[in-house]
Structures are given as structure tokens and as C-alpha cells.
Amino acid sequence: MNITRFSIKRPIGICMIYALLCVLGFISYFRIGVELLPEVDSQYVSVIVSYPGASTESVEQQVTKPIEEELSSISHFKQVRSATRPGRSEIFVELDPDADADLVAIEATKKVSRIRKSLPDDISEPVVLKRSSEEYPIIQLAVTGQGALDDIYSLADSVFKERLQQASGVADVAVSGGREKEIAIEVDKERLNSYGMTLQDVISAVKKENVIISSGSVYTESLEKTVRMDAQFKEPRELEQVLVRGNGQAVELSQLAKITAKDKRSIAYSRVDGAEAVSLEIYKASGANIVDTAESVLTQLEKLRQAYPEYVFTVVYDQSHFVKESLSNTLHTLLEGLVTTGLVLFLFLRGWRSSMAVMIAIPMSLIATFFLMYVAGFTFNMMSLMGMSLCVGILVDDSIVVLENIHRYLTMGYDSESAAEQGRNEIGMAAIAMTLCDVVVFLPIAFMQSTTPAVWLDHCLCNLNVSSCILYADSHDGVKILSSWAGGAPWQTVELAG
């Protein structure tokens, strides 16, 4: 018994099968992720290193190149890109599509740790992240309040950042703007020379005193307590009595330098509605869902608002809002297509039963597709929804051909069951051939191994002090500066050889 005859002879059974598929489809609908575009990017692992005060050339020679050479030997390595600027180096390693980013990130951490001693001592500890090189923050937050800006920055860097990193799918949270506190030691050069000491003597003395040392354990009859000596400086006056040794003598630091607590020199500013603020930029992990990550971040943000009502948290930018709006418009277009299809079928077929049959079959087919999408790991994105919109047209074509042939048998005097079976069997292979023609057209896309090697955008570095912006792009042939803008000057295009 073929499918057509089974559907006619066992209508309750076929209805139960479709009901099962629809239930699975409805359940899958709420579990499928949402993205703007399908995940076509290769896996990336990035290494970020800060080198305060170093020039671009120094960062490139002493930090970027050694790390690049070390990371080129990791497994599933495809290619490496880097972005070097004053005081900061970012190295991005592109991996094969089948690579496990978690395992490669662990391997990259071990590689970087192995060459840590050969890197400059003044750099911050290298940070390894599973983050794509072309990713931008999915959410930007601005924190303002009545307190001092340095206090807000300290709280954002120690508390707000940690709380937001707990959100699912978050790879990194960058804090910028505001004011960062520091204890400044302004050494008097003449006094230092009079005692026959050097600046290195002062640096060594402060480093030796500013430590946390484990002092073992203390045992009682029922407890074991770990003892540690906390000798870190918290106030300027604590540094005044540090003994600086050199040239056979020891002198208090207060005799050699002026010690004050002040804000660090600002290199970046963040403002919201004209007021200075602290900016928090949230990056999602490679492969994480934008909408789910954004919702998790906003949930954590709401908890922060309740815990710290004295501060104002402003969502400056939310990429998930644009994604949801784009997909909502695509989904509305799909629904409008279904309604329009029903009206057209009613006008041409001149029967509400035929129109209703098609209007019921098309949504049920789409709902059943949700289950297959969930099993295959697909997401709702512009490409998948546009593909479903295209399938509506294919379903309409097949339905019209089959219904017209069934209607022809009805006019010939056949009863409804015989007309349905004869009309479907006669035209069935033709309908399948029509559908396979569409499959053959789009099938080669499934065998694509990678994206087109086109030029890809890397970074947009903006210097707020001089109102300038440089937009970089990278290709396999070298690095190009696509365009630059400064002080109201027109866009310019410059190409660098190699």
C-alpha cells in the first residue's frame, strides 16, 4: 500500500502522524536559537596582551611576533592575524571548522605560558579567549552615578564586570572610560643623585614590600587555619616608610620622592548624554547565540540595578534588538506570503475546500520542519527563514498541479476517494521531479567547505582626542587601510604594499 492509498484508507492514522510531527515542531520552535545570519565563520582563538607605554613597533617585535610564531604550531591551525597598536596586541588564530575551540584554547594557553619568560616583564598576563576576530561588542553599557568617577570605575572593574561575565555565552567584558586610581611616586632626581641611588633601587624596594606571602598553617585540636601575610600597600602614607637600599645605605622613600594618590592619565573617554561615564563592552563567545547571550546579560544587568540602585545603567547599544527586528520582519513576510497564497488559490481554483487544503498543508509542513531544524542544529536566521519562504512557493506549485488533476477526475465521474488516488498517482512522479529540480539547484551549497576568500573587516580604531577613525581590512595578499577620517576631512583610501 503506497502513501496515497494509506492516507485515504487510514485518515485517522495519518492525522495522528501529522499531529505528532506538529507537536514536535512546536516544542522545537521554542528551543531553536535565533541569529541574524547562519554560523559560517571559522572558529577563532584570540590572545590579548597589554603592554602599557610601549610603541607599536616595540609591541610588534617583543610581543606579537613571538606569540604568533608559537601559536602557529597548535592543532587545527588555519591562519593567524594580528592587530598591534600602542600598548596593546591582539592575535587571532583561525581554526579549521571541525576544531574544538575549548580544547584549542587550553592548548593555546599552554603555548603562551611556555614563552612567557621570554616576553617583557612589564606586560600584563596574556588572556586567551574564544572570540572571533571580526566580532564587535553585542551590548554596550554606560554606568553613571553621583559618586566620583574613579570609584565607579573601580566598582565596574571589580564587581560589575565579574557579574556580567557570569552570563551565559559571554566571552569577555571590556571596561573603558572613567578614571582609574593609582599611587604615584614622583622621585626627586636631585635627592636620588645625592644619595648615590638609582631609580631601579626605588622600584626594587617597592616591589619587595608590596607582596602577599603565604606563611603556612596553624593547627588546633579541631581546625587547620592557613596564615598569610598581606603586605600590599593601600594608602600613600604606607609607602613613606619603605626603606630604599643602595650605595651602602638605607633611606626612607619619603626622603626621595613625593607620594600621592591620584587618577591615572586618561587615554580613553566615555560619555553618555554629555556626562562622563564608565563603559562596559560585552563580547559573546565564538558559536554562542546572540539573542540568548543578550537576554542572559540583560538578566544580570537587572540584578545589578536592584543591588546598586544608586548607579544608572544605560544600554547604549544592543545588537540582539536589531537581530530580533530583522527576523521578525522576515517572519511577517512569510506569514503574509501564506495568506496571499490562500487568496490566490481561492480566486483561481474557485473552491474554498481546495484553498483550505493547501492552507492547512503548508503550515503543517513548515511546523514539522522545525523539528528537523532543531535536530540538525540549525537556527532561525534570515537565510533559513528565506529558505522556508521559498519552500512555500514550491509547495503551492505541487499542490496546484495535484489538485487540478484530482479535480479533472472528479469531473470525469469518479468518486472522491478514487479521484484523489488516481489523480495523485498519475501526477505524483511529475511533482517529485519538479521538487528535485529545485533541490539540484541548491544542493551544491551543502558541499561548500569555506566562505569566499574576500577581504574582511578587522577593526575600527577611533581616537576620541583627535576625532579620527581608521577602518582596517585584511586579505591574504596583505593589509590595506580602506578609509580614514580625521577632523571632518573627507574619506580617503590608502593601500599599503605587502
C-alpha positions as CSV (number, residue, x, y, z in Angstrom):
1,M,0.0,0.0,0.0
2,N,1.5,3.3,-1.1
3,I,1.4,6.6,0.9
4,T,-1.6,8.0,-1.1
5,R,-3.7,4.9,-0.5
6,F,-2.7,4.7,3.1
7,S,-3.7,8.3,3.7
8,I,-7.1,7.7,2.1
9,K,-7.9,4.4,3.8
10,R,-6.4,5.4,7.2
11,P,-7.3,9.0,7.7
12,I,-7.1,8.9,11.5
13,G,-3.7,7.2,11.4
14,I,-2.2,9.8,9.0
15,C,-3.8,12.6,11.1
16,M,-2.1,11.2,14.2
17,I,1.2,11.1,12.4
18,Y,0.9,14.8,11.4
19,A,-0.3,15.7,14.9
20,L,2.9,14.1,16.3
21,L,5.1,16.0,13.9
22,C,3.3,19.3,14.7
23,V,3.7,18.7,18.5
24,L,7.5,18.0,18.0
25,G,7.7,21.1,15.7
26,F,6.0,23.3,18.3
27,I,8.3,22.1,21.1
28,S,11.4,22.6,18.8
29,Y,10.2,26.1,17.8
30,F,10.9,27.4,21.4
31,R,14.3,25.7,21.6
32,I,15.8,26.8,18.3
33,G,18.3,29.6,18.6
34,V,18.0,32.9,16.9
35,E,20.8,34.5,14.8
36,L,20.9,37.3,12.2
37,L,22.9,35.0,9.8
38,P,23.9,31.3,10.0
39,E,27.1,30.4,11.7
40,V,29.5,30.4,8.7
41,D,32.7,31.8,10.4
42,S,35.5,29.6,11.3
43,Q,36.4,29.0,14.9
44,Y,38.8,31.6,16.4
45,V,41.0,31.8,19.5
46,S,42.4,35.2,20.4
47,V,45.2,36.2,22.6
48,I,45.2,39.7,24.1
49,V,48.2,41.3,25.7
50,S,48.6,44.8,27.2
51,Y,52.0,46.5,27.2
52,P,51.5,50.0,28.8
53,G,53.7,52.7,27.5
54,A,55.2,50.7,24.6
55,S,55.1,51.9,21.0
56,T,53.6,50.0,18.2
57,E,57.0,48.8,16.9
58,S,58.0,47.6,20.3
59,V,54.8,45.7,20.9
60,E,55.0,44.1,17.4
61,Q,58.7,43.0,17.8
62,Q,58.6,41.9,21.5
63,V,55.1,40.6,21.9
64,T,53.1,40.0,18.7
65,K,55.7,38.1,16.6
66,P,56.9,35.7,19.4
67,I,53.3,34.8,20.2
68,E,52.4,34.4,16.5
69,E,55.3,32.0,15.9
70,E,54.4,29.9,19.0
71,L,50.7,29.7,18.1
72,S,51.3,28.7,14.5
73,S,52.1,25.1,15.8
74,I,48.8,24.5,17.6
75,S,46.4,21.8,16.3
76,H,43.8,22.7,13.7
77,F,45.7,25.8,12.8
78,K,44.5,27.6,9.7
79,Q,46.0,31.0,9.7
80,V,46.9,33.8,12.1
81,R,46.1,37.5,12.1
82,S,47.1,40.2,14.5
83,A,46.2,43.8,15.3
84,T,49.0,45.8,17.0
85,R,48.7,49.3,18.4
86,P,50.4,51.3,21.1
87,G,50.3,49.4,24.4
88,R,48.2,46.5,23.1
89,S,48.5,43.4,21.0
90,E,45.7,41.2,19.8
91,I,46.5,37.9,18.0
92,F,43.7,36.0,16.3
93,V,44.2,32.3,15.3
94,E,41.7,31.0,12.8
95,L,41.0,27.3,13.2
96,D,39.5,24.6,11.0
97,P,35.7,24.4,11.1
98,D,35.8,21.0,12.8
99,A,38.1,22.2,15.6
100,D,37.0,22.1,19.2
101,A,37.6,25.7,20.4
102,D,37.6,24.7,24.1
103,L,40.5,22.2,23.6
104,V,42.4,24.6,21.3
105,A,42.1,27.4,23.8
106,I,43.6,25.3,26.5
107,E,46.4,24.3,24.1
108,A,47.0,28.0,23.2
109,T,47.2,28.9,26.9
110,K,49.9,26.3,27.4
111,K,51.8,27.6,24.4
112,V,51.7,31.2,25.6
113,S,52.7,30.2,29.2
114,R,55.8,28.4,27.8
115,I,57.2,31.6,26.2
116,R,56.0,33.9,29.0
117,K,59.6,34.3,30.4
118,S,60.9,35.5,27.0
119,L,58.3,38.2,26.8
120,P,58.8,41.6,28.5
121,D,58.2,41.7,32.3
122,D,56.1,44.9,32.1
123,I,53.3,43.3,30.1
124,S,50.0,42.1,31.6
125,E,49.3,38.4,31.8
126,P,48.2,37.2,28.3
127,V,44.5,36.5,28.1
128,V,43.3,33.7,25.8
129,L,39.7,34.0,24.6
130,K,37.4,32.1,22.3
131,R,36.4,35.1,20.4
132,S,36.2,35.8,16.6
133,S,38.5,38.5,15.2
134,E,35.7,40.3,13.4
135,E,33.3,40.3,16.4
136,Y,32.2,43.6,17.9
137,P,30.5,44.0,21.2
138,I,27.0,42.7,21.2
139,I,26.0,45.0,24.0
140,Q,27.5,48.3,25.2
141,L,26.6,49.7,28.7
142,A,27.3,53.0,30.3
143,V,27.4,53.4,34.1
144,T,26.9,56.8,35.7
145,G,26.3,57.9,39.3
146,Q,26.6,60.6,41.9
147,G,30.0,59.3,43.2
148,A,33.5,60.0,42.0
149,L,34.3,58.6,38.5
150,D,37.3,56.7,39.8
151,D,35.1,55.0,42.4
152,I,32.6,54.0,39.6
153,Y,35.5,52.6,37.5
154,S,36.9,50.6,40.4
155,L,33.5,49.1,41.2
156,A,32.8,48.4,37.5
157,D,36.2,46.7,37.0
158,S,35.9,44.6,40.2
159,V,32.2,43.9,40.6
160,F,30.1,44.8,37.5
161,K,32.5,43.1,35.1
162,E,32.6,39.9,37.1
163,R,28.8,39.7,37.4
164,L,28.3,40.3,33.7
165,Q,30.9,37.6,32.8
166,Q,28.7,35.1,34.6
167,A,26.0,35.5,31.9
168,S,25.8,32.5,29.6
169,G,27.6,32.9,26.3
170,V,29.8,35.9,27.4
171,A,33.4,35.6,26.4
172,D,34.8,38.9,27.7
173,V,33.8,42.2,29.2
174,A,35.9,45.3,28.5
175,V,35.9,48.3,30.8
176,S,36.8,51.7,29.4
177,G,36.4,55.3,30.2
178,G,36.2,56.7,33.7
179,R,39.1,57.2,36.0
180,E,41.5,54.6,37.4
181,K,43.1,55.1,40.7
182,E,46.9,54.8,41.3
183,I,49.5,55.7,43.8
184,A,52.1,57.9,42.1
185,I,55.7,58.0,43.3
186,E,57.3,61.2,41.9
187,V,61.0,60.7,42.5
188,D,63.2,63.8,43.1
189,K,66.1,63.3,40.8
190,E,68.5,65.6,42.7
191,R,67.9,63.9,46.0
192,L,68.3,60.5,44.4
193,N,71.7,61.5,43.0
194,S,72.8,63.0,46.3
195,Y,72.3,59.6,48.0
196,G,74.0,57.8,45.1
197,M,71.0,55.7,44.3
198,T,69.2,54.8,41.0
199,L,65.6,54.6,40.0
200,Q,65.9,50.8,39.9
201,D,66.7,50.8,43.6
202,V,63.4,52.5,44.3
203,I,61.5,50.1,42.0
204,S,63.1,47.0,43.7
205,A,62.3,48.3,47.2
206,V,58.6,48.9,46.4
207,K,58.2,45.5,44.7
208,K,59.8,43.6,47.6
209,E,57.5,45.3,50.1
210,N,54.2,45.1,48.1
211,V,53.6,41.4,48.3
212,I,51.2,38.7,49.7
213,I,53.2,35.9,51.3
214,S,51.9,32.5,52.5
215,S,53.1,31.8,56.0
216,G,52.0,28.2,56.4
217,S,49.3,26.8,58.6
218,V,48.3,26.9,62.3
219,Y,46.8,23.8,63.8
220,T,44.4,23.5,66.7
221,E,42.7,20.4,68.2
222,S,39.9,20.6,65.6
223,L,40.9,23.2,63.0
224,E,43.6,24.0,60.5
225,K,44.0,27.6,59.6
226,T,46.0,29.0,56.7
227,V,48.1,32.0,57.6
228,R,49.2,34.6,55.1
229,M,51.0,38.0,55.3
230,D,49.2,40.7,53.4
231,A,51.8,43.4,52.8
232,Q,50.2,45.2,49.9
233,F,50.0,49.0,50.1
234,K,46.6,50.6,50.2
235,E,47.4,54.2,51.1
236,P,50.2,56.6,50.2
237,R,51.4,57.0,53.8
238,E,52.2,53.3,54.0
239,L,54.8,53.8,51.3
240,E,56.6,56.7,53.0
241,Q,58.4,54.4,55.4
242,V,59.7,51.9,52.8
243,L,63.5,51.6,53.1
244,V,65.3,52.1,49.8
245,R,68.8,50.4,49.9
246,G,71.6,51.4,47.7
247,N,75.2,52.6,47.7
248,G,75.7,51.0,51.2
249,Q,72.9,52.9,52.9
250,A,69.2,52.8,53.6
251,V,66.8,55.8,53.2
252,E,63.1,56.1,53.6
253,L,61.2,56.6,50.4
254,S,59.6,59.8,51.7
255,Q,63.1,61.4,51.6
256,L,63.5,60.6,47.9
257,A,60.0,61.1,46.4
258,K,56.6,62.7,46.8
259,I,53.9,60.0,47.2
260,T,50.3,60.9,46.3
261,A,47.1,59.1,45.4
262,K,45.6,60.3,42.1
263,D,43.9,59.3,38.9
264,K,45.8,57.6,36.1
265,R,46.3,59.6,33.0
266,S,43.2,59.0,30.8
267,I,43.7,57.6,27.3
268,A,40.0,56.9,26.6
269,Y,36.9,58.8,27.4
270,S,33.3,57.6,27.6
271,R,30.3,59.9,27.7
272,V,26.5,59.3,27.7
273,D,24.1,62.2,27.2
274,G,27.0,64.6,27.7
275,A,28.1,63.2,31.1
276,E,31.2,61.2,31.7
277,A,30.6,57.5,32.3
278,V,32.2,54.2,32.5
279,S,31.7,52.0,29.5
280,L,31.2,48.2,29.6
281,E,31.5,46.3,26.3
282,I,30.2,42.7,26.3
283,Y,31.6,40.2,23.7
284,K,30.0,36.9,23.1
285,A,31.9,33.6,22.8
286,S,32.5,32.1,19.5
287,G,29.5,30.0,18.5
288,A,27.2,31.5,21.2
289,N,23.7,32.7,20.3
290,I,23.4,36.4,20.1
291,V,19.8,36.7,21.3
292,D,20.3,34.1,24.2
293,T,23.5,35.8,25.3
294,A,22.0,39.2,25.2
295,E,18.9,38.1,27.2
296,S,21.3,36.5,29.8
297,V,23.3,39.7,30.0
298,L,20.2,41.8,30.5
299,T,19.0,39.5,33.2
300,Q,22.3,40.0,35.1
301,L,22.0,43.7,34.4
302,E,18.6,43.8,36.1
303,K,20.1,42.2,39.1
304,L,22.8,44.8,39.2
305,R,20.2,47.6,39.1
306,Q,18.5,46.1,42.1
307,A,21.7,45.6,44.0
308,Y,23.1,49.0,43.2
309,P,20.2,51.5,42.9
310,E,22.5,54.5,43.3
311,Y,24.0,53.8,39.9
312,V,22.4,54.3,36.5
313,F,23.0,51.5,33.9
314,T,22.2,52.7,30.4
315,V,22.1,50.3,27.4
316,V,23.8,52.2,24.7
317,Y,23.8,49.5,22.0
318,D,22.1,46.1,21.8
319,Q,22.8,44.1,18.7
320,S,20.2,41.5,19.6
321,H,17.4,44.1,19.2
322,F,18.4,44.6,15.5
323,V,18.6,40.8,15.1
324,K,15.1,40.2,16.5
325,E,13.7,43.1,14.4
326,S,15.2,41.7,11.2
327,L,14.0,38.2,11.9
328,S,10.5,39.5,12.9
329,N,10.2,41.3,9.6
330,T,11.3,38.1,7.7
331,L,8.7,36.0,9.7
332,H,6.0,38.6,8.9
333,T,6.9,38.3,5.2
334,L,6.5,34.6,5.4
335,L,3.0,34.8,7.0
336,E,1.9,37.4,4.5
337,G,3.0,35.0,1.8
338,L,0.9,32.3,3.3
339,V,-2.2,34.5,3.4
340,T,-1.6,35.8,-0.1
341,T,-1.2,32.3,-1.4
342,G,-4.6,31.3,0.1
343,L,-6.4,34.2,-1.6
344,V,-4.8,33.5,-4.9
345,L,-5.7,29.8,-4.7
346,F,-9.3,30.7,-3.9
347,L,-9.6,33.0,-6.9
348,F,-8.1,30.6,-9.4
349,L,-9.4,27.2,-8.1
350,R,-12.9,28.6,-7.4
351,G,-13.4,26.4,-4.3
352,W,-12.8,27.0,-0.6
353,R,-12.1,23.3,0.1
354,S,-9.1,23.2,-2.2
355,S,-7.8,26.5,-0.8
356,M,-8.3,25.3,2.8
357,A,-6.5,22.0,2.0
358,V,-3.4,23.9,0.8
359,M,-3.6,26.5,3.6
360,I,-3.6,23.6,6.1
361,A,-0.9,21.6,4.4
362,I,1.6,24.4,4.1
363,P,1.8,25.5,7.8
364,M,1.8,21.9,8.9
365,S,4.8,21.2,6.6
366,L,6.6,24.2,7.9
367,I,5.9,23.3,11.6
368,A,7.2,19.8,11.0
369,T,10.3,21.3,9.5
370,F,11.1,23.0,12.9
371,F,11.7,19.6,14.4
372,L,14.2,18.7,11.7
373,M,15.9,22.1,12.1
374,Y,16.3,21.5,15.8
375,V,17.8,18.0,15.3
376,A,20.2,19.3,12.7
377,G,21.3,22.2,15.0
378,F,20.0,25.0,12.7
379,T,18.9,28.4,13.9
380,F,16.3,30.8,12.9
381,N,18.1,33.3,10.8
382,M,17.5,35.3,7.6
383,M,18.8,32.5,5.4
384,S,16.7,29.7,7.0
385,L,13.5,31.8,7.0
386,M,14.1,32.9,3.4
387,G,14.5,29.2,2.5
388,M,11.2,28.4,4.2
389,S,9.6,31.3,2.3
390,L,11.0,29.8,-0.9
391,C,9.5,26.4,0.0
392,V,6.1,27.9,0.3
393,G,6.2,28.6,-3.5
394,I,7.3,25.0,-4.2
395,L,4.5,23.6,-2.0
396,V,2.0,25.8,-3.8
397,D,3.2,24.7,-7.2
398,D,3.0,21.0,-6.3
399,S,-0.4,21.5,-4.6
400,I,-2.0,23.2,-7.6
401,V,-0.8,20.5,-10.0
402,V,-2.1,17.7,-7.8
403,L,-5.4,19.4,-7.0
404,E,-6.1,20.3,-10.7
405,N,-5.5,16.6,-11.7
406,I,-7.8,15.4,-8.9
407,H,-10.5,17.9,-10.0
408,R,-10.2,16.5,-13.5
409,Y,-11.0,13.0,-12.3
410,L,-14.0,14.3,-10.3
411,T,-15.4,15.9,-13.5
412,M,-15.0,12.5,-15.2
413,G,-17.4,11.0,-12.7
414,Y,-15.0,9.3,-10.2
415,D,-15.9,9.4,-6.5
416,S,-13.8,11.5,-4.2
417,E,-11.6,8.6,-2.9
418,S,-10.9,7.2,-6.4
419,A,-10.3,10.7,-7.8
420,A,-7.8,11.5,-5.1
421,E,-5.9,8.2,-5.5
422,Q,-5.9,8.2,-9.3
423,G,-5.1,11.9,-9.6
424,R,-2.2,11.8,-7.1
425,N,-0.7,8.6,-8.5
426,E,-0.8,9.9,-12.1
427,I,0.9,13.2,-11.4
428,G,3.0,12.1,-8.3
429,M,6.2,11.5,-10.2
430,A,5.9,14.8,-12.1
431,A,5.5,16.6,-8.8
432,I,8.5,14.9,-7.3
433,A,10.6,15.7,-10.4
434,M,9.6,19.4,-10.0
435,T,10.8,19.4,-6.4
436,L,14.0,17.6,-7.2
437,C,14.8,20.2,-9.8
438,D,14.8,22.8,-7.0
439,V,16.9,20.6,-4.8
440,V,19.5,20.1,-7.5
441,V,19.9,23.8,-7.9
442,F,20.6,24.5,-4.2
443,L,22.4,21.2,-3.4
444,P,25.9,22.4,-4.3
445,I,25.7,24.9,-1.4
446,A,25.7,22.0,1.0
447,F,29.2,20.9,-0.2
448,M,30.9,24.3,0.3
449,Q,33.9,23.9,2.5
450,S,34.6,27.5,3.4
451,T,33.5,31.0,2.7
452,T,34.7,33.1,-0.3
453,P,38.2,34.5,0.5
454,A,37.1,38.1,0.3
455,V,38.5,41.0,2.2
456,W,37.1,41.1,5.7
457,L,36.8,43.9,8.1
458,D,39.1,43.7,11.1
459,H,39.0,46.7,13.4
460,C,37.7,50.3,13.6
461,L,40.0,52.2,15.9
462,C,38.7,55.6,16.9
463,N,40.8,58.2,18.8
464,L,38.3,60.5,20.5
465,N,41.0,63.1,21.3
466,V,41.6,63.9,17.6
467,S,38.2,62.9,16.3
468,S,39.7,60.4,13.9
469,C,38.9,56.9,12.8
470,I,40.8,54.3,10.7
471,L,39.0,51.4,9.2
472,Y,41.2,48.4,8.5
473,A,40.7,45.4,6.3
474,D,42.9,42.3,5.9
475,S,43.2,39.9,3.0
476,H,45.5,37.1,2.0
477,D,47.6,39.5,0.0
478,G,48.4,41.9,2.8
479,V,46.9,44.6,4.9
480,K,45.0,47.6,3.4
481,I,43.7,50.7,5.1
482,L,40.3,51.0,3.5
483,S,39.5,54.5,4.6
484,S,40.4,57.1,7.2
485,W,38.7,60.1,8.6
486,A,40.1,62.9,10.8
487,G,38.8,66.3,11.9
488,G,36.0,66.4,9.3
489,A,38.3,65.6,6.4
490,P,36.7,63.5,3.6
491,W,37.1,59.8,3.4
492,Q,40.4,58.7,1.9
493,T,41.6,55.3,0.5
494,V,45.2,54.3,1.0
495,E,46.7,50.9,0.1
496,L,49.9,49.5,1.7
497,A,52.0,47.2,-0.3
498,G,52.5,43.7,1.2
